[in-house]
Amino acid sequence: MKKHNFNAGPSILPKYALEQTAKAVLDLNGSGLSVMEISHRSKDFDAIIKEAESVMRELLQVPSSHAIIFLQGGASLQFCMVPYNLLQKKAAYLDTGSWSSKAIKEAKYFGEVEIVASSKDKNYTYIPKDYTVPKDADYFHITTNNTIFGTELKKDIDSPVPLVADASSDILSRPVDVSKYAIIYGGAQKNIGPAGVAFAIIRKDILGKVDRAIPSMLDYNIHIEKESLYNTPSCMAIYASLQTMKWVKQQGGVEGIQKMNIEKANILYDEIDRNKMFKSNVPDAEDRSLMNVTFVMADEYKEKETEFLEFTQSKGMVGVKGHRSVGGFRASIYNAQPIESVKALIDAMKEFETGI
Ligand SMILES: *Cc1c(COP(=O)(O)O)cnc(C)c1O
């Protein structure tokens, strides 16, 4: 039986993408070769990577000022590549969770880091709103969706300096005004594809301004110039990502996907707020993530936590356990999560409540 997959990452992929990829793993377009067996310099792969770039450009309406590249090393390597390529003297960071903190740690290797605001005081249960970005910073770094804590910055903010966003877990979940960003990056394994590929959307004129020498593999300009083929890319992961992006197009693009995401998140948050046994981890509805819904057992039912987790497992659900730094539960309801699975979780919550 197919499971209701609430895993945070790697996570659920559309059936369409899995089926298309399964076919290509056995035989790519009748070529008699697997997508894992072809040269990354072949005509077949050239068509795949070019289409991946163009479908992503179309979905997010990426202007020609920005390049799109596919890389390896996950979002974590971007924590280092961003400052390597952009940080001359000082960078500003918004600290909204574990991933932001890790990005901050890496940036400190390259220069001064000013943390403009942090929600650490309340275990990252909100997105700070009152802060000033220093005008002399080389860039301002944000994490648009905090996968672990379940908060999300759902709009494109204004920044007086170039804006850099880690959008690992909410890319392609809504329309984005890419022109407002210098760099948008992320790992693919939350909302685009399998693990093994990362993406970066980069405003080209932001590069080439730091004094330091940059090793080739860490130099955005080299990857842009070589169109993501400086070295062997993750061919199979890029193929699977392309299939997911085609699926997003079939759903009415990011506008269509956004509508479904809002509906899925709304019904789940409504149930969390209604059900006396549970409470949301994020008090302010404005900050609640549409991708990772974090919730805990209400105080008087704390001892029922394991029981509820086991109950969800008995109903064919996986991945509902919260991250250890938050506890409780986390339902990751990325783009590919069907509303039927969200409804199954809601039904389980209702049934658990009536059963006590
Ligand atoms: C998962 C995640 C990361 C880390 O991604 P890796 O590809 O494992 O390096 C970074 N940022 C956010 C927001 C994430 O969700």
The ligand as an SDF file (V2000), in Angstrom:
LIG
                    3D

 15 15  0  0  0  0  0  0  0  0999 V2000
   16.9880   20.9000    4.1340 C   0  0  0  0  0  0  0  0  0  0  0  0
   17.3780   22.3220    4.1890 C   0  0  0  0  0  0  0  0  0  0  0  0
   18.7190   22.7270    4.0740 C   0  0  0  0  0  0  0  0  0  0  0  0
   19.8550   21.7370    3.9300 C   0  0  0  0  0  0  0  0  0  0  0  0
   19.8290   21.1550    2.6950 O   0  0  0  0  0  0  0  0  0  0  0  0
   20.9560   20.1040    2.2540 P   0  0  0  0  0  0  0  0  0  0  0  0
   20.5910   19.9120    0.8070 O   0  0  0  0  0  0  0  0  0  0  0  0
   20.7760   18.8930    3.0840 O   0  0  0  0  0  0  0  0  0  0  0  0
   22.2710   20.7300    2.4290 O   0  0  0  0  0  0  0  0  0  0  0  0
   18.9910   24.0710    4.0930 C   0  0  0  0  0  0  0  0  0  0  0  0
   18.0200   24.9830    4.2340 N   0  0  0  0  0  0  0  0  0  0  0  0
   16.7250   24.6420    4.3710 C   0  0  0  0  0  0  0  0  0  0  0  0
   15.6930   25.7020    4.5270 C   0  0  0  0  0  0  0  0  0  0  0  0
   16.3680   23.3000    4.3490 C   0  0  0  0  0  0  0  0  0  0  0  0
   15.0810   22.9430    4.4750 O   0  0  0  0  0  0  0  0  0  0  0  0
  1  2  1  0
  2  3  1  0
  2 14  2  0
  3  4  1  0
  3 10  2  0
  4  5  1  0
  5  6  1  0
  6  7  2  0
  6  8  1  0
  6  9  1  0
 10 11  1  0
 11 12  2  0
 12 13  1  0
 12 14  1  0
 14 15  1  0
M  END
$$$$
